[in-house]
Amino acid sequence: MDSAVSRITAPLRAVFMRGGTSKGLVLHQRDLPARDQWDALFLALMGSPDAHGRQLDGMGGGVSSLSKICVVGPPSRPDADVDYTFAQVMVNESRVDYSGNCGNMSSAIGPFAVDEGLVAASGGEALVRIHNTNTRKVIHSRFPVEDGRACVAGDLEIPGVSGRGAPIQLNFIDPGGATTGRLLPTGHVVQDLDVPGVGRIKASMVDAANACVFIDARDLGLNGTELPAFLNQHPDLLEKLDAIRLHASVAMGIAGDLDGARAKRVVPFVGFVSPPQTTATLSGATVHAQDIDLTARLLSSGQPHMALPLTVSLCLAAAAALRGSVVDAVSRPTDGRLRIGMPSGILTAGAEVESSPTGWHVRRGYFYRTARRLFDGRVYPRPGAGS
């Protein structure tokens, strides 16, 4: 066995963390092989590809929110304390996507950096400046510490996670153009997309924290309150949403053609929005229309999301402030703080957006999460990786 293969199949020091409503492995960059071997290693760690969709022979959980890897290393720019690279490992495919960031797992990076001794913390609060290499953006993570370690216990409850935890405030600095370099990649707040099998449909293509395409639920014949199980039972609807995503990818310049768009599974995210509505959640609770400003549903890597990716919630908050956008048209007017009704409850995100003679600009986007270290030790890649 050559050294490259043995390095991939050897046990690896790892931390398994929950970040927001996602879980994943967090690895030190110093422990990894050369970058061109990451894909094979990450697939072996997660148990992908798995035709059964369960990833039983790896650390993945069978859905996109549970098939994630984060790599943390020394900073490559002076305004950051650590570099963080996010990897979305596909469940059914032999593919790893680095084209976007995960806001939920971003909440785990600050506590990881402090607890692993990468960033020193004193007093009652830590500030970790995180450079996300996927989007080339900086995130400021603030959270309470005690005796030099990140606090876990706290009073913040987030939808989709049982119990409460210590609050982690994430501030995405200048998040516009994270994927494409422009807040409005096509130059328009809203425009028509001609999509075979769907027809001409109005879309807002916005790039803040991650590139997203938003459409009005009514344009798909939906009321906007559909839960993931309903979407999974209608593959024709999922195909339409994916077709919209592919054509938006080309329009936004993310991919040069549809084949290139198919190869980029993470961005752009695609979702549909509707006005504030009273709806049931996955837990059977009720979200009341008067408590939210917008109703939203989202696909992540082709799968209906059980909650809402945090970067998408930030992008929604930015889009809601863009006069004339699809999101603005259905959302309740806000002061930049948007309460979003989604399958697991209510998620609140904020964006500071300003208009100038040169166009729209997002100064920052922010939200709160909780995170927790679940275990640390050594993880064993599935045998045969790299062979």
N, C-alpha and C positions, 0 to 999 in steps of 0.2 A: 504493500500500500504506500503510495507516495505521500510526501509530507502535507500537501494541500488537502488530500482526502482525510488523512488522520486528524488534521487540525479541525476539520468540519465535524467529524464524528466524536471527538473527544468531549467529555463533560465540560460545562462552561459555568463559571460563576454568574449568578443571575439573581435579580430581585423581581418578585411578582407583585404588582401593585394594582389597586383600583384607583382610577382617576376619574372622578365624576361618575358617569354611567357606563364607563368602559373599563376593561381590564387588559393588562398586557405585561410582557416581560420588559424590564428596564435593564439595560446592559451597559457596562463601561466600554467605551471605544477601545481602550487599551487592551482589553481581553479578546478582541475580535481579530480574525484573519484579515487579509487584504480585502479591499472593498469589492473586488470582482468576485469574491466568494460569499458575500453576504446573502445573496438571494438563495443559494442552495442551503446555507446554514439556517436561515430564517424559516424556510419551508420545512426543513427537518425538525426544527424546534416546535413549530405550530402543528405539525401533523398534516401538512398539505402537500399535494392535492388529495382530497378525500371525496371519492364518488358518492359516499354515503352522507356527506355534508355534516359530519359530527366531529371530525378531528380527534377521534378517541385515542389515537396513537401519538398525540402531541399535546401541547399546552393550550391550543385553541378551543373555543367553545361552540363552533359551528355557525356563528353569525359574525358579521363584520365588526361589531363592537367588542367582540371577545377574541379577535385574531389580530393583535397589534403588537408591535415591538418598537421600543424607544432606545436610541443609542445616545449616551451622554459622554461628552469629552471636553477637553480644554477649549476655551473660547478662541475663535478665529478673527474677532473684531474687538476693538478697545471698549465699546460700550456694552459689553456682555460679560457675564461671569462664567457661563458654560455654553457650549454648543449642544444642540439637541436635534437629532435626525429621527423623523417618524417614518415607520415602515408599515404599510397596510398589507397584510398577507392574505391573499385570496384563499377562500375555503375550498372551492372545487377546482381551482386552476393552479397550475404550476407557475405562479406569477406573484411578484412583490411590487407594489406601487409606491413610489416616493414622491408623487406629483403634488400632494397636498399635506396639510397638517391636521392633527386631531386635537381639538380644543379640550376635550375631556382628559386625554392623557397628558396634555400640557400641564394640567393642574398637579400631576404627580412629580413633575421634574424638579420643582423648587424643593419640596421636602426630601426628595432623593438626594439632591446635591448637598443639602445641609447634613443629612444623616450619614452620608457616605464621606463626609469630610472634604468635599470639593469646594464648599463655600463656608466660611466661618460665620456663625451667628451669635450675637450677644444681646443682652437685654430681653425684651418681651416680644419683639417682632423681627422677622427676617425679610430682607428684600433680595431676591435673586433675579438677576437680569439674564434672560434666556434668549439666545439667538437660535431661532428655528431655521435650520439650513434648507429645509424644503421650500420655504417661502421667502427666505432672506429677510425676515422681519424679527424685531425684538419684542419680547413679552416680559413685562415686569410682574413678578409673582410675589405677593405679600401674604404672610401667614404668621400666626403666633408660634413662638418657640419657648421652650422651658429647658434649662440646663443645657443649652446648645443643641437641642434636638427639636424637630418639628412636632408641634402638638397634634394629637389625633382627636381627643375628646373635645366636644364643643356643642353649640346649640343650633348649628345650621342644618336644616333638613332640605334636601333637594329631591325633586320628583324622580321616581324610578329607583331610589335607593332607600332601603329600610334603615331606620335609625337616624342619628344626628352625628355631626362631626365638626371639627375645627374649620372655620371659614378660610378659604384661600381666594384672595382677590387677584384676578388676572386682568392686566391692562395690556391690550394689544396696541403698541405705539405705531401710529401712521399705518394702519392695516390695509389701506387701499392698494390694489395692484399686486397682491401677494402672489398670485399665480401668473398674471399676464403683464404686470407692470402698469396697469391702468385700472382705476376704479370702475370706469365704464369702457370695457374693452372694444365695443363697437362704436363708441361715441354717442350712444343714444340711451336714454332712460328706459324707453320701451320701443319695441319694433316688432314687425311681423316676421315670423319664421315659416317658411314653406317646408312642411315635413310630409313626405309620402306616407300614406296610411293614416295621417292625422289631419292634414289640410293646412290651411293658413291659420296660425295661432299667434296671439300677442304674447310676447315674452319680455321680461326684464332680466338682462344678463349683467350681473353685478359681481365685482371681484373685491371683496373686503374680508381679510383673514383666509378665505378660500373662495375660489370662483364658483358661482351658483347661477342657475337659471330658474326663475320663478314664473309660474303661470297661474291664471285664475282657475280654480277648481271647476267653475261652471263651464268653462270652455272644453272640458273633458267630460261633461255630463255628470259631474260629481257634485255633492253638496259640501264637501270639504271636511266632513267629520269621520270619514271612513277610517277604520282601524287597520293595522297591518294584516290581520287574518283575512279581511275582506279583499285587500289588494293581492294577497298571495293566492286567493281563490279565483282571481281574474288575470290570468297570464297575458291576455290580450291588452289589458290596461297597462301592465308592466312593460310590455313591448312598446306601446305608444310612448310611455314616459322615457324609455331608454332611447327611442328614436329622436325624441325632442332633445335629450341630453347630447346625443351624437352630433346633431346638426348645430346645436348651440356651441359645442366644442370647436367646430370648424369656424363658425361665425366669430367666436371670441379670439381666434388665433391660437388656441391651445393645441390643436392638431391641424395638420395640413389637409387631411381628407378624412373620410369616414373610417377607413381602416386604421388610421393613426388614432382616431378618437376611441375606437374600440380597445386599443391597447392601453389607454389611460382610463382606468376604471374608477379612480377616486374623484377627479375633478373633470368637468364641473359637476357639482351636486345638482340634482333636479328635484323640485318640490312644487306642490300646489298650495295655494293660499285661499282663504275665504274670510268673510267678516267675523267678528266675535260671535260665537254660538255656544249654547249650552250643550255639552257633550259628555258621554261616558268615557272613562279612562280604562286602561288595561286592567287595573285593579278593581274596577267596578265603582270607583268613586265618581263624583260629578264635578266637572268644570263648568262654572256658571259664566254666562256671557258677560255679566257686569264686572267680572273679575279679570277679564283679559282684554287685550287690544287687537288681537289677531288670532286666527286659527290657521295652523300650518301642519302639513304632512310632508315627509321627506324620504327619498330613496338614498341609500348608501351602498356603494358597490353593487348596485342592482337589487338590493334587498330593502323592503320597507323598514324604516328605522323605528325601533320601539319607543324612542323618545325624540330627541332632536340633537344632531351634532352641534357642539357649542360654537364652532366657527360659523356654522350656518345661521345660528341664532344671532350672532354678531352681524353677519351679512344682512339678515332680515331687518335688524334695527337700523342699519345704514340705509337699506333700500326703502324703508318706510319714511325716511326723511327726504328722499329724492322725489320732489313734486312730479306727479304724473306717472310714477312707476306702477306696475301691477300691484305691488305690495301697498304702496301709498293709497291706491284706489279702494282697497278693501279694509284697511286698518283704521282704528280710531286715532284721531290726532293725539300725539304725545309730546312730551318735552325731551325726547331722545331716549327715554327709558321705556322699552317695549315689553309688555307682558304677553307671552305667546302661549296659546292653548295647544297642546300637543298630546300624543297618545298616552303619556305617562303623567300628565298633569299640567302645571304651569311653569314655564321657564322665563326668567326675566334677564334681558340683556340691554345694554346701553351703548349708544354711539354718539359721539360729538361730531356733527356734520355741519360744514359751512359752505356757503356758495360764494364764489368770487368771480371776477371777470374772466379768469382762466378756467373756471369750471368748478365742479364739486370736489370737496376734500374732506376726508374723515381724519380728524386729529387723533382720536383714539376710540377703541371699543373696549367694553369691560363686562365682566360677569363674575359671579362667585360660584365656587365648587367646593367639594370636600374630596379628600384622597386618603388612602390608607395602605401601608405596607402589609401584604398578606403573608408572604414568606420570603426568606432568602436562603440561598444555598447553591447547589449545583444542579443544572438542568442537562438532560441527556438527549441529544439530537436523535431522531429516528435513524437507525442504521441504514447505510446505503447512500446517504447524501453525498453528492459530488462524484459518485462512481459512474 
